[in-house]
Amino acid sequence: MLRTHTCGELRKEHGDKEVTLCGWVAARRDHGKLIFIDVRDRYGMTQVVFVPSVSKGAHDTAQKLGPEFVIQVTGKVAVRPAKMVNQDIPTGAIEVCAEKLEILNPSEVPVFEIDDTVEAAEELRLTYRYLDLRRRKVFKALELRHKMCAVIRRYLDSQQFLEVETPVLTKSTPEGARDFLVPARLNLGHFFALPQSPQLFKQILMVSGVDRYYQIVKCFRDEDLRADRQPEFTQLDMEMSFVTEEDVYAVTENIFKAVFKEVKGIDIPTPFRRMTYAEAQQKYKSDKPDLRVDGVDYAFVWIIDFPMFKYNEEERRWESEHHPFTSIKAEDMHFLESGQYGKVRANSYDLVLNGSELGSGSIRIHKKNMQKKIFDIIGLNKQEAEERFGFLLKAFEYGAPPHAGAAYGIDRLAAILTGADSIRDTIAFPKTQKGSCLMTNAPSEIDAAQLNELGLMMVNKGDRDA
């Protein structure tokens, strides 16, 4: 390897040891005969001193160094006198006296200083995201996100869950948000859609006998964006067979208990509080109440007993409150049969933390006739239901088990744990509120040859009124 140690590793016990470090020049201080630099990598920072009497060549090269140059430096570890120890960094008790220095790559002067105390405009940060990610504060958010996902995977693996990847190119089933569409070159005039969630695939996995499934998965929705929304986002997706909502609550609460303990060192009390949708609306005028009080776990709460349907006044039809694959409470079946759809409650649940919805789930419909009835109520005729969801209905004819599941927002959870104002701060390469990537300049135009190959023609160019 090009290095023997990282820039956050060396301590007093490494005194007199010859080491090689690689990293970026974070700071340079020229005192004439002595040149000091701070060399930085993802693990930390180490001070290096260049002395002409030790190595004139290294000292001469050090005079050429600028901020963010990538270097390799070899030298001996020197223990600092007690009064010279830098208490602000873990490596502050030592410095490296350089014997060799190689510039692996020079750098232009950064457009903003790589320092947590320097505030740069978000547009500039996102354009030069590779520089922004070098800042400790921004990197820490990625590190926390990694730890969070590692904890989730360890726990679910211990509970016999199987991580299964589902397709990214799938069938368009438009309901809710708009789909992102992908033209199919081998089937001109036909389109794939990027999945808004793996909902149908995970239900089919239950029909397949997988029994316990999870996935930390990318989802895509073409919708107007806010601080807590991105066109592509990540969720923890789960599904289980032969369970009740109590099983989903227990697994979920154990996941979050493990995450908060291992990532933040916080013991959150379980079971979480539960509140009906009607109570939340009556007391808080919201289905996402913030229940924190003085001194408080973060406040988790399950919101339960949602309405199954909502009435769309504009289109004069009933719609699903969550999604049409949600089952209804057995005690409300008579309302369904008598056509009093506004009184029917769903077997669904939302998990709310500090006034933010982390995710939701439900007991699913697993019988074909009931699924067809729900489709009929929300205005999907037999032909439409067959075109959009025929593969699911067909699967239900081959022994579908009772099943339930949930999905939780990884981006939102990471934002809460890091105290970020926006989920963009927890994503490596986020989009702006206009859905664009400033670093790569995506989305971008494509040339006529690509359009022809896909059988597409540009009718207008960004003019919605054309």
C-alpha positions in Angstrom: 0.0 0.0 0.0 1.0 3.6 -0.5 0.7 4.3 3.3 1.5 2.5 6.5 -1.0 4.4 8.7 -4.0 6.7 8.3 -4.0 10.4 9.3 -6.0 9.7 12.4 -4.1 6.7 13.8 -0.8 7.8 15.2 -0.3 8.2 19.0 2.5 8.6 21.5 3.3 4.9 21.4 4.3 5.2 17.8 7.2 7.5 18.8 10.4 7.0 16.6 8.5 4.7 14.2 9.0 5.4 10.5 5.6 5.9 8.9 4.1 6.8 5.5 1.0 8.9 5.3 -1.2 9.8 2.3 -3.8 12.5 2.2 -4.8 16.1 1.4 -3.1 19.2 2.5 -5.5 20.8 4.9 -3.3 23.7 6.0 0.3 25.0 5.4 2.3 27.2 7.7 5.7 28.4 6.5 8.0 29.6 9.3 11.0 29.9 7.1 13.3 27.1 8.2 10.4 25.1 9.4 7.3 24.3 7.3 4.3 22.7 9.0 1.4 21.1 7.2 -1.7 19.4 8.4 -2.4 16.3 6.2 -6.0 15.0 6.2 -7.9 11.9 5.2 -11.3 10.5 6.2 -9.8 9.2 9.5 -8.4 12.4 10.9 -5.5 14.8 10.6 -1.8 14.7 11.4 0.8 17.5 11.6 3.9 17.1 9.5 7.0 19.2 10.0 9.6 19.8 7.2 13.2 20.6 8.5 16.0 21.4 6.0 18.6 19.6 8.1 16.5 16.4 8.0 15.6 16.5 4.3 16.3 19.5 2.1 14.5 17.9 -0.8 11.3 17.3 1.2 11.6 20.9 2.5 12.0 22.3 -1.0 9.0 20.3 -2.2 6.9 21.4 0.8 7.3 25.0 -0.3 5.3 24.2 -3.5 2.3 22.7 -1.6 -1.1 24.3 -1.8 -4.4 23.6 -0.2 -5.9 20.2 -1.2 -2.8 18.9 -2.9 -2.7 15.1 -2.6 0.6 14.0 -1.1 2.6 11.0 0.2 4.9 11.8 3.1 7.4 9.5 4.9 9.1 10.3 8.1 9.6 9.5 11.8 7.0 10.0 14.5 8.1 12.6 17.1 6.3 12.9 20.5 5.5 16.5 21.2 6.5 18.2 24.5 3.5 18.3 26.9 3.1 22.1 26.4 2.9 21.6 22.6 0.2 18.9 22.6 -2.8 19.8 20.5 -5.8 18.8 22.6 -8.2 19.4 19.7 -7.3 16.4 17.7 -6.6 12.7 18.6 -3.2 12.8 17.0 -2.2 16.0 18.8 0.4 14.4 21.0 2.7 13.6 18.0 3.9 15.0 14.7 5.8 13.4 11.8 9.2 14.8 10.9 9.3 14.4 7.1 12.1 12.6 5.3 10.4 12.2 1.9 7.6 14.0 0.2 5.9 13.2 -3.1 3.1 15.3 -4.7 0.7 12.7 -6.0 -1.6 15.3 -7.5 -1.8 19.1 -7.3 -5.1 20.9 -6.8 -6.7 24.1 -8.0 -7.5 26.5 -5.2 -10.8 25.3 -3.8 -13.9 27.4 -4.6 -14.6 27.3 -0.8 -12.5 26.4 2.2 -12.7 22.8 3.3 -13.7 23.7 6.9 -16.8 23.0 8.9 -16.8 26.6 10.2 -17.1 28.1 6.7 -20.6 28.4 5.3 -20.8 28.1 1.5 -24.0 28.5 -0.5 -25.8 25.2 -1.1 -25.7 25.7 -4.9 -21.9 26.0 -4.8 -21.6 23.0 -2.4 -23.7 20.8 -4.6 -21.9 21.8 -7.8 -18.6 20.9 -6.1 -20.0 18.0 -4.0 -16.6 16.2 -4.1 -15.1 19.1 -2.2 -18.1 19.4 0.1 -17.8 15.7 1.1 -14.3 16.3 2.3 -15.6 18.5 5.1 -15.8 16.6 8.4 -19.4 17.6 9.2 -20.7 16.4 5.8 -18.7 13.2 5.8 -19.9 12.4 9.4 -23.5 12.3 8.0 -22.5 9.6 5.5 -20.6 7.7 8.2 -23.6 7.8 10.5 -25.9 6.6 7.6 -23.6 3.7 7.0 -23.6 2.7 10.6 -27.4 3.0 10.8 -27.8 0.7 7.8 -25.2 -1.8 9.2 -27.2 -2.1 12.4 -30.4 -2.6 10.5 -28.9 -5.4 8.4 -27.4 -7.1 11.5 -30.7 -7.1 13.4 -32.8 -8.3 10.5 -30.3 -11.0 9.6 -30.6 -12.3 13.2 -34.3 -12.5 12.8 -34.1 -14.7 9.6 -35.0 -12.0 7.2 -33.7 -12.5 3.7 -32.4 -9.5 1.7 -33.8 -9.8 -1.8 -33.2 -7.3 -4.6 -36.3 -6.4 -6.7 -36.3 -4.9 -10.2 -35.5 -1.3 -10.9 -37.0 -1.5 -14.4 -40.7 -2.5 -13.9 -44.2 -1.9 -15.0 -45.9 1.5 -14.7 -48.8 1.3 -12.2 -49.8 5.0 -12.0 -51.5 5.9 -8.8 -50.2 8.5 -6.3 -47.1 10.2 -7.5 -46.0 10.2 -11.2 -43.8 7.5 -12.4 -40.4 8.1 -14.0 -40.6 6.4 -17.4 -37.9 4.6 -19.3 -38.4 3.9 -23.0 -37.7 0.3 -24.1 -35.5 0.2 -27.2 -36.3 -3.5 -27.9 -40.0 -2.9 -27.6 -40.6 0.5 -29.3 -43.6 2.4 -28.0 -43.4 0.6 -24.6 -42.0 1.9 -21.4 -40.6 0.7 -18.1 -41.2 2.7 -15.0 -38.8 3.2 -12.1 -40.4 1.8 -8.9 -42.2 4.2 -6.5 -41.7 1.3 -4.0 -41.2 -2.5 -4.3 -44.8 -3.0 -3.0 -46.0 -5.5 -5.5 -42.8 -7.5 -5.7 -42.5 -7.9 -1.9 -46.1 -9.2 -1.8 -45.3 -11.7 -4.5 -42.2 -12.7 -2.5 -44.6 -13.6 0.3 -46.6 -15.7 -2.2 -43.3 -17.3 -3.2 -42.7 -18.5 0.4 -39.8 -16.2 1.2 -41.6 -15.6 4.5 -39.4 -12.7 5.8 -38.0 -10.2 3.3 -36.2 -6.9 3.6 -34.3 -4.5 1.3 -32.6 -1.1 1.7 -33.8 0.1 -1.6 -33.9 3.1 -4.0 -37.4 4.3 -4.8 -38.4 7.0 -7.4 -41.3 9.4 -7.5 -41.7 12.3 -10.0 -43.2 14.8 -7.6 -42.7 18.3 -6.4 -39.8 18.5 -4.0 -39.4 19.8 -0.5 -36.7 19.7 2.2 -37.7 16.2 3.1 -38.3 14.9 -0.5 -36.0 13.8 -3.3 -36.9 12.3 -6.7 -34.9 9.3 -5.7 -34.9 8.2 -2.1 -34.0 5.2 0.1 -36.2 3.2 2.3 -36.0 0.2 4.5 -38.6 -2.1 3.0 -39.9 -5.2 4.9 -42.5 -7.8 4.5 -43.5 -10.9 6.7 -45.9 -13.8 6.3 -48.2 -15.3 8.9 -48.0 -12.2 11.2 -50.3 -9.6 12.8 -49.6 -5.9 13.2 -48.2 -6.7 16.6 -45.4 -8.6 15.0 -44.6 -5.6 12.7 -44.6 -3.3 15.7 -42.2 -5.5 17.6 -39.7 -5.9 14.8 -39.8 -2.2 13.9 -39.3 -1.1 17.5 -36.4 -3.5 18.0 -34.8 -2.1 14.9 -35.0 1.5 16.1 -34.0 0.6 19.6 -30.8 -1.0 18.2 -30.1 1.9 15.8 -30.4 4.5 18.5 -28.3 2.5 21.0 -25.5 1.7 18.6 -25.4 4.9 16.6 -26.3 7.5 19.2 -25.7 5.7 22.5 -29.4 6.4 23.5 -31.8 3.9 25.1 -35.2 4.6 23.7 -38.2 3.2 25.6 -40.4 0.5 24.0 -43.1 -0.3 23.2 -43.8 3.0 21.4 -46.9 5.0 22.2 -50.0 4.3 20.0 -52.6 6.8 19.0 -55.6 6.5 16.7 -55.9 8.7 13.6 -59.1 10.2 15.1 -57.4 11.1 18.4 -54.4 12.6 16.6 -56.7 14.8 14.5 -58.8 15.8 17.5 -55.9 16.7 19.8 -53.2 17.9 17.4 -55.0 18.6 14.1 -52.4 16.4 12.4 -51.6 12.7 11.7 -47.9 13.5 12.4 -48.0 14.9 16.0 -44.7 16.0 17.7 -45.0 14.5 21.2 -41.7 15.8 22.6 -41.9 17.3 26.0 -39.2 18.9 28.2 -36.3 16.6 28.6 -37.3 14.1 25.9 -36.3 9.6 22.9 -36.9 11.5 20.7 -40.7 10.8 20.7 -42.0 7.9 18.7 -45.7 7.2 18.2 -47.7 4.8 16.1 -50.7 6.3 14.4 -53.3 3.6 13.8 -56.8 3.1 12.6 -56.5 5.3 9.5 -59.5 5.7 7.2 -59.4 3.1 4.4 -60.7 5.6 1.8 -60.8 9.3 1.1 -63.2 11.0 -1.3 -61.8 13.0 -4.2 -64.3 15.8 -4.6 -62.8 17.0 -7.9 -63.0 13.6 -9.6 -66.1 12.5 -7.6 -64.7 9.1 -6.6 -63.2 7.2 -3.7 -59.4 6.8 -3.4 -57.2 4.7 -1.1 -55.9 6.6 1.9 -52.6 4.6 1.8 -52.6 2.2 -1.1 -55.2 -0.2 -2.5 -53.4 -3.3 -1.2 -54.3 -2.5 2.4 -56.8 -4.7 4.2 -59.6 -3.4 6.3 -60.5 -4.0 9.9 -62.8 -7.1 10.3 -65.2 -5.2 12.5 -65.7 -2.6 9.7 -66.6 -5.1 7.1 -70.3 -4.3 7.4 -69.6 -0.7 6.4 -67.8 -1.9 3.3 -70.8 -4.2 2.4 -73.3 -1.4 2.9 -71.4 1.1 0.9 -70.5 3.4 3.8 -66.9 3.7 2.6 -66.1 6.8 4.7 -66.5 4.8 7.9 -64.2 1.9 6.9 -60.9 1.8 8.8 -57.7 0.3 7.4 -55.3 -2.2 9.0 -52.6 0.4 8.5 -50.1 2.2 10.7 -47.7 5.1 10.4 -44.6 5.6 12.5 -44.0 9.2 13.5 -40.8 10.6 15.2 -40.7 14.2 16.4 -43.5 15.2 14.1 -42.0 13.6 11.0 -43.5 10.5 9.3 -40.7 7.9 9.2 -42.8 5.4 7.3 -45.9 3.4 7.1 -47.2 -0.1 6.6 -50.3 -2.3 6.7 -51.7 -5.8 6.9 -52.1 -6.6 3.2 -55.0 -8.0 1.3 -54.2 -11.6 0.4 -57.4 -12.8 -1.3 -58.2 -12.1 -4.9 -61.9 -11.4 -4.5 -61.3 -8.8 -1.8 -58.5 -7.2 -3.8 -60.8 -6.9 -6.8 -63.5 -5.4 -4.7 -61.2 -2.7 -3.4 -60.1 -1.9 -7.0 -63.8 -1.6 -7.9 -64.5 0.9 -5.1 -61.6 3.1 -6.2 -62.8 3.1 -9.8 -60.6 0.6 -11.4 -62.7 -1.4 -13.8 -62.0 -5.1 -14.5 -59.9 -4.3 -17.6 -57.8 -1.6 -15.9 -57.2 -3.8 -12.9 -56.1 -6.6 -15.1 -53.8 -4.4 -17.2 -52.1 -2.8 -14.1 -52.2 -5.5 -11.5 -53.1 -8.7 -13.3 -49.8 -10.4 -12.3 -50.6 -9.8 -8.6 -54.2 -11.1 -8.9 -52.9 -14.2 -10.8 -50.4 -14.8 -8.0 -53.2 -14.7 -5.4 -54.8 -17.7 -7.1 -51.9 -19.9 -6.0 -52.0 -19.8 -2.3 -51.1 -16.4 -1.0 -50.4 -16.4 2.8 -51.6 -13.6 5.1 -48.8 -11.1 5.2 -47.9 -7.6 6.4 -45.1 -5.1 6.1 -43.8 -1.6 6.3 -41.3 0.8 4.8 -39.3 3.5 6.6 -37.4 6.4 5.2 -33.6 6.0 5.6 -33.0 9.6 4.4 -35.4 11.1 7.0 -34.1 9.0 9.8 -30.5 9.9 9.0 -31.5 13.6 8.9 -33.1 13.4 12.4 -30.1 11.5 13.8 -27.7 14.1 12.5 -29.8 17.1 13.2 -29.8 18.1 9.5 -32.3 20.6 8.2 -32.7 18.7 5.0 -32.4 15.1 3.8 -30.1 16.4 1.1 -27.4 16.7 3.8 -27.5 13.0 4.4 -27.3 11.9 0.8 -23.9 11.6 -1.0 -25.1 13.1 -4.3 -28.5 14.8 -3.8 -30.7 16.6 -6.2 -31.8 20.2 -5.8 -35.4 21.2 -5.1 -35.9 21.4 -8.9 -34.8 17.8 -9.2 -31.4 18.5 -10.9 -27.9 17.4 -10.1 -25.6 20.5 -10.2 -22.4 18.5 -10.2 -23.2 16.4 -13.3 -25.7 18.8 -14.9 -28.4 16.2 -15.0 -31.0 15.9 -16.4 -29.5 16.8 -19.8 -30.5 16.8 -23.4 -29.9 13.8 -25.6 -29.0 13.8 -29.2 -31.3 13.1 -32.2 -29.6 9.7 -32.8 -30.6 8.5 -29.4 -34.2 9.7 -29.8 -34.4 7.9 -33.1 -33.1 4.7 -31.7 -35.8 4.8 -29.1 -38.5 5.8 -31.5 -39.1 9.1 -29.8 -39.6 12.6 -31.1 -39.2 15.9 -29.2 -42.6 17.6 -29.6 -41.6 20.7 -27.6 -38.6 21.7 -25.6 -39.6 22.7 -22.1 -42.6 24.7 -23.3 -45.6 23.2 -21.5 -48.0 25.5 -23.5 -46.6 24.5 -26.9 
